Amino acid sequence: MKRLGLASIGALPAGVACPDGRVLAAKPGIVHLGIGAFHRAHQAAVTEAAMLAGDGDWGIIAASLRSPDTRDALMPQDGLYTLAVRDASGERLQVIGVIRDVLVGPEDPGRLVAAMADPAIRIVSLTVTEKGYCHDPATGTLDERHPDIVHDLAHPDAPRSAPGYIIAALRRRRMAAVAPFTVLCCDNLPANGRTVHRVLTRMAELIDPDFGRFVASEVGCPSTMVDRIVPATSDEDRARVSALLGLADAWPVMTEPFTQWVIEDRFPLGRPRWEAGGVQFVSDVAPFELMKLRMLNGAHSSLAYLGTLAGLTYVADAATDPAFVRFLSGLWGEIAPTLPSGAGLDPSDYAANLLERFRNPALKHRLIQIAMDGSQKVPQRLLGTLRQRCAADQSWSHLAFAVAGFLRFMTGSGDRGEALDIRDPMAAVFAAAAKGDNETARAMLGIAAVFGNLAADEAVSGPICAAFERINRLGVRAAMAELA
Ligand code: CS2
């Protein structure tokens, strides 16, 4: 089968949308760090829509900070890939062309820094996952002992971490009197712009206090809320999409029809007219972010841990299982009253829509994919809500149960004693706390980088430990039935 690429794009079947000459000829204006499936289904698709609507030179140079896999899949097809938008009613295919080059950081860090320092680049965006910011998830400050940060401070021109690359490029631009690019975080961190700004400022300060002041005052990091469900691509997806195209695509991306991107409009060097791709520009992202992180991601993580322990595989399995649906409704009932108004959405409508999205039968979204990196996710997804409910003396038994499910998952075995695939940068710390008895929960809650001082507060830690004990003794399903 012929490969998807510029030479074969004319042979695509009718009905498959594709980039036009303006998109393919555009000069780069954005460097994106972290070219995973999420970026390709979300920011890249929206940028493509802006360019199809006539916007100018906002092509994307994407970079991987780890493996060459995506570059090796996409560059032989001239950066083109298929976005497959799927639900019960069918599948719509679009070939995206806005990614003009893919660099692999570790192969040549200097090349990536030089690309970011190019004055034509006005935005550096990121999807490097929560752990990619090398911060302490409980406090949101730079983890100065993180091995990549220690490395990057010692070798500032050959960085490894995302903050290290940004700092190296900002220094280079400053020396050449080129204004700083806007840094656009598109990860699910709390107050993501402010968190990145804090991390970058601290790193700059450690290099030189004057540079620290420069980053603090001159580098803009608007906050964003990003939302689109993008399961990992399977071999079956590759084969199906290639057959539909009649051309081999080494790495298509699967997603749902829903997409949302809310951004604070602070871009001193300009930005694409993303409005054409449906972006909402606002002065404060916080209400949107809290709604999404707590309702969607909070529920996602809860299902991931509890569902996996109970032996389920996909999000849609849990979202159509009556016991789990009852649990979700209790969980959302606890979360909704903690949300500020301002997102212009009624939390119960939002929850109803989430349940439909989770039930999408065409998305094979694995619970174990969401369960990954819980130490970096649980604080902003569940702990803030839980603390708020507890302080207001409002019930929070479902939130306690979800956190207990996370702790139980981190012990490494499911309800039937089966071994679980734990992928988490703090897996060893949790494993060391797993004593195999009910003291495990208390020991895990003592991990300050994740839980802060939660363990010391019996009013908070007590109910979580009790829920852990019930899950341990009865299994998730029976313990969940007691909860109802
Ligand atoms: C998920 C998110 O894997 C996860 O942690 O909760 O990737 C989720 O699908 C997105 O945030 C949806 O916008």
Boltz pocket constraint, residues with backbone or C-beta under 6 A from the ligand:
constraints:
  - pocket:
      binder: B
      contacts: [[A, 188], [A, 226], [A, 227], [A, 228], [A, 229], [A, 230], [A, 296], [A, 297], [A, 300], [A, 301], [A, 369], [A, 370], [A, 371], [A, 372], [A, 377]]
      max_distance: 6.0
